[in-house]
Amino acid sequence: MNAFTARDSIERSGFRDLKVVAKVKESAIITSFYLEPVNPRDWHDFQPGQFLVFRIPVARDAAGERGYVLRNYSVSGPPDSIRYRISVKRETAPAPGLPHGLSSCFLHERIGVGDVLQAEGPRGDFVLDKASDRPVVLLSGGVGLTPMVSMLHALASLPDGRAVFIHACENGDVHALREEVTGLITTRPGLTAHYCYRSPSERDKAEQRFHSEGMISRELLQRLLPIDDYDFYLCGPPPFMQAIYAMLRELSVPRHRIAYEFFGPATVLEPDAMRAPAAPAQPARIEPAGEATTVEFRKSGLTAVWDGSAASLLDFAENQGLLPEFSCRAGICGTCKSRLIAGDVAYFEEPLDELREGEVLLCCSKPRGSVVLDI
């Protein structure tokens, strides 16, 4: 098995020191951090839509060792910048007795100008397709606007083409980067923006800081978007993503025209595509032909032929109707960690989480020949 220790993973995947050169409060809950490499040679260009992975220190354990968690934040600044900018929402406890967001509170409360953070990347394939000549629709909810603002910067720098920036949030108090977006759309014809506030304040109404009230609806999308063949980009919290994706499909937007940044299974957005898991009492088996590569899911009583069409073992498991746990789909969080009973895997994205012998991350690996997984 191709296993990495925590130290190997950090060294091989390129964590480097980024210094905070500016900290800007963007709204009541979102703050931007501007970052430059301590070593100028550590600058890595990024594509609009990509994210950085940060090592966030946490409290020491019983042995006195400092621990870390890995968190990814989209780059919200222009791709031609010499700095990275991340815009982070302070995640408060969702209910009494539950903890506040560990990494977001650390950044908001303890990190200031001059401090140094460790980050890896940029990563991610949720990127703007600059080769497409179709008009672009950027749809975001809450802090999901961060990769969209980076995309809008890139679109504004192009000589022509059309783009519609549609953003939904609670009200003007939490609406980040509003003036920046409004300024970008004035730079040339063909760029427009629409802000939808669910509960606008009296100040919002008096200053006309929004364009529509309530939730983004199918009727609103039809009004804002003349009949055309658009490229759609979506980012936001799960309920927002589910609602918008469903609306676009109801409006006959093809799946391949909808790109999204969403840390969840595709079946969350496409519930009709969900398959029922195989029943252990009635093992399903697809017999391999000759020397075909097979993947056996031991606990589920399922064996299937690996034909190479799935992007990863996680995708392959979902294609078989299984629902393994995961979060990031990028080898960052370790949620999809599984026991590899037999066989070997290859990683197409180096894991950032520590793996012991006999463990595998499903989201960023493919089998090297037949394998048996403890799923």
N, C-alpha and C positions, 0 to 999 in steps of 0.2 A: 504494500500500500504506500502511496505517496503521502507521507505524513509530515507536518511541520510543527515545530515547537513554537511557543509564543514569540521567543526572541528571533528565531529564524523567519517567522512570518513578518514581523515588524521590519527586520533588516532587508529582506528580499522585496517587500512590497513598497518600499520607498517612503517611509515616514520621515518627515523633516520638520525643522523648527520654523514656525511662522510667527512673526511678531505683530502684535496689534498696534497699528499706527493711528487708528481713529475708532471711536465708538460713538454711534449716533442713535439717539432714540427716535424711532420712526413712527411710533404710535403708542397707545397706552400699554400695549403688550408685546410689541415687536421692537427689537433693537438690532442695528447693523454693526458688524465688526469688519473693519478693513484690515487686511493682512498682507504682509510682505515677507518673503523668505529672509531669514537671517543671513543665509548664504545666497547671494544673487544667482548662483548657478543652480539652485534648487527650484527655480521658477519652471512650472510646467503649464503650457498653454491649455486652455479648456474650450470646449464647445458649449454654446448656449444650451442650458438644460442639464448639464452635468453637475455632480456634487463632489464634495470633499469628505473624507472620513477622518474624524477626530478622535484622538485618545484623550478621554476625559478622566482625570484622577478622581478616585473615590476614597472613602475612609480606609484606614489601615485595618488589616485583619487581626485575628488573635495573635498571630506570630509577629505582628508589627510590620508586615509587608504592605507597601502601597499598592492598591488595586487600580484597575482601569476599566472603563466601559468604552465601547466604540459607538459613535453616533455619526450619522451622515447628515450634512446640510448642503442644500443646493446653493450654487454660486448665483448671486442675484445681480451682479454687476455686468457691465459690457464686456464682451469677449476680447476686445482690443485693449483692455486695461492692463496696467502693469501691477495691479493689486487684485487680490481676491476680495470679494465682499460676500459675507453670509448675513442673512437677515433672520434672526432667531426669535420665535415666539416663546415667551415665558409660560411654561406649562404649569398651571396651578393644579392642586389636588382636585379631582373630579367630584369628590364627596368628602365629608368630614371623616377623619380617621385614616384617610389614604394619603400617601406621600405626594409631595410636589415633584415635578419633573426634575430628575437628578442632574442631567447635563445642562438643560436650559437655565435652571436656577443658578448653577455654578457659573455659567457664562455671564448671565445678567448681573449677579451679585458680587462675584469675586474676580472677574477679569476686567482689566482696564488697559488704557494706553500704556505701552511698554512691556506688557506681559507677553509671554511666549507660549504658544500652543503647538502641539504636535499633530500633523495632519498628513494624510496619504491621498493620492489621487492627482487629478480629477478622475472620476469614474462615471459609468452609466451610459446607457444607449438611448435614453430619452433625450434626443437632441433634435435641433431644428434641421430639416431637410432643405438646405439652401439650393439644391439642384432643382427642386420642384418649382414649376411656374404657376401653380395653383394659388389662389388667395388663401390666406391663413387665418384661422380663428383660434385665439388663445383664451381658454375658458378656465378660470381659477376660482377657488373658494378659500377664504381665510388666508393663512400663511402660505397656501399653495401657489400664491402669485409669484414667489421668489424665482423659480426657473423661467416663468413667463416674462418677467421684466427683462431678464437677460436675453431671451429670444426677441423681445420687442426692440431692444437696443440693436441687435443684429439686423432685424428687418428694417429699422429706420435708416441704417447705413447703406442699404441697397438703393439703387437709383430709381427703381419702380416697383410695382407689385402692390397688392392690397393686403391689409391685415386689420382684423377686428379684435380688440382686447376687451373681453367681458369678465368683470370681476364681481363676485358676490361676497358680502361680509355683513356683520351685524349692524354697524353704523360707522360714522366718521371717526369716532374715537379710536377704533381699532384698525382703521384702514391705513395701511402702511404704503409708502412710496407713491402716494396719489399724485403729488405735484410732479414727480419725476415722469410718471406715465403720461400725465396731461401735457407736459412739456414735449415729450417725444412725439406725440401724435400731431403736434403743430409744426414739426420740422419739414414735413412734405405732404402733398396730397396722397390720398389712398390709405391713410392710417386713421382709425377711429377707435374710441373707447366708450364703454358703457359700464356704469357702476350701479349695482343693485344692492340696496340696503334693506335688510330684513326688518329692522326696527330703528329707523332714523330718528335722531334727536331733534329737538326744536331748533337747535343751532344748524343742524344739517338742512332742515327745511328752509330756514331763514336765509342761509347762504347758498342754497341750491347746490349742495355738494354731491348730489347723486342724481341719477336719471330715472330710476324706477324703484318702487317699494315692494317689499315682500320677497318672494322666491323667484329664481329664474324659471320661467315657464316655457312650454312648447310654443305658445303664442308669441312670447317675447322673442324667442329665437327666430321664428318665422318673420317677425317684423324687422329684426335687425339684419337678417341675412337674406338678401335676394337669392333667388334660385341660381345656384352655381355649384361647381365641383370643388369643394373646399378641402384643405387639410386641417384637421382639428387636433389640438393639443389640450389635454385635460390634466389638472392637478388640484388636489384638495382633499378634505377629509372623506372617509368612506361614504357617508350618506349623500354628500354632494356628488361624488363620483358616480355612485349608483344611479342617482336621479338623472344626471346629465347624460350619462351613457345610454340609459334607456330612452330618453327623449330623442337623441340623435339616431338611434336604431329605428325608432318609430317613424322618424322623418326619412327613413330609407338611406341613411348615410352608411356606406359600406364599412365593414369592420377595418379594412386596411387603410382607411382614411382617418382613423381615430388612433392617435398615439396618446399614451397616458403614463404618468408617474404615479404608481399605486402599489403600496407594499401589501399585497394580498393576492389570493388566487384569482385567475381569470374567471373562475366560476362565480365569484362574487359579483362581477359585472355581467356575466352571462349565465344566470341561474338555470336557464333551459338547457345549458350544455353540461350541467352536472350529472355525473353518472353515479349510480348507487354502488357502494363498495362491495367487493366480492364477499360472500358469506363464508366464514371459515368452515362451517359444517359441510359445505358443498364446494370443495376446492375446484377452482377453475384452472384449467391448464391448456396452454397452447403449445403443442409439441413442436420443438425446433426441427428444422430440416437440415440434416447433415451436421456441419460444424457451425451452425448459426449461433450468434451470441444471444444468451438469454439473461433475463433479470428475474430472479426469484424473490418474491416478497413473502418471507417465511411465515410471519404471523397471520397474514391475510390468506394464505393458501393459494397464492396466485403466481404463476410463472408466465412470462410473455417474452416474445422475441424482440430484441432490440434491433430496429431497422435503421437507426441513425437519424430519424426525422425529428426526434425530440431534442430540445435545446439543452436539456440537462436530465439527470436522474429524477429531480423533483418534478419537472414537466412530464417525464415518462410515467411517474407514479400517478400523477393527476389524470393523465390520459387513460390509465387503467381503472379510474374511478376511485382511487385511494385519496385520502385527505391528510397527508403528513403535515405536521406543524411547521411553520416557517414565518419569517417576518420580512427580511430585506430582499431575498432572492439575489444577493450579490456577494455572498461569502463573508459578510460583515458581522452579523449578529449571533450566529451559531445556533439559532433556533431549530434549524432543519437537521441538526446533527443526528446521525443514526449509527447503529453498530453494523459493521461490515463483517458478516459471518464467513464469507469465502470470496475469493477473487481479488481483483485489483482495479483501481480507478485512476483516471487522469484528471487533473484540474485545469480548466481553461481560464479560471480566475483564481489567483492565489488566495487561500483563506486568510483572513485576518484574525480568526479565533484560534485558540490553542486546541490542537487535536491530539488525542492519545492514540497509541497503536490500536488498530481495529476500529477506529471511528472514521466517519466520512461525512462531509457536508454535501447534501443532495443537490443544492441549488447551483453549484458551480463545478460539478464533476460529471464525467461520462465514464462508462465501463471500459476497461481494457480486457475484453473477453467476457465470459460469463461471470456473473456475480450473484451473491446471495445476501440480501439485506434483511435486517431484523425489523421488518415493518409488517 
